[in-house]
Amino acid sequence: MISRLVRAAVFLACACALPVRAADPVDKTLQLRLDAVKSDPNEPRNHFNLGLEYYNRQMFDQASAAFQQALKVNKSDKEAHEAVDLDACQILGNITLTLKRNSEAVKWFDQGLKRAPNDPVCLFGRGQAYYLDKKVSAAQDAFKRFLTDTAGNPKAAETAPQALVYLGAMALDKKKYDEAANFFREVVQKYPKSSKEAAYNLSLVLLSRGDELVKKNQLDQAAPLNDEAVAADPTNAAAQRSSALVHFRLGDK
């Protein structure tokens, strides 16, 4: 059921270059990054920019080495380079997620959170890494922390609906229907632009719960759930059929 509900998406931030050939202007960019590192190996930004070049070429081993070096070098102005450290941890976490090294990704996001405890990227990425590593309890705690610690932060608005969908899917997998429905309702109510998938998920949850009650012949309790399933997603033909059947059977009583 989860695979149907959740479209896990790893959020990779950054932009820049492409392939490598000697006469290509793009290659000059990479060479400039390499030259900058040679010229001033103690400047974290030089290693970070080199990492971006490799990262955007999907040369992940070289990118990881450059980002880690950016974290290691001595920083003459700690405050000025805090952003470099945080960005490096974010991207290292995303790289390891891409390579399916989920436990390692957790460690990088944790490092980022030591620098910025309420950082939305690291908080969400940590939850995602736990989820993909099938550590459900840790993933639930991480996503709940993300939602709590980033409340009101506009930078978290894009991933907050996804965090709620993850939580709803995990609750549904444990057949905690009421809890799952509440997570999906929250997406529908708070994030209408992201509500289409959540509305469908909510309809499925309510229908599942309604069908269980029908099997127990608890039609009076099943009817409002099936009706809400139809209201949540009017295109759900299964919900429409179930609702009509329950009301028909209630009429026969």
Disulfide bonds with the S-S distance in Angstrom:
none
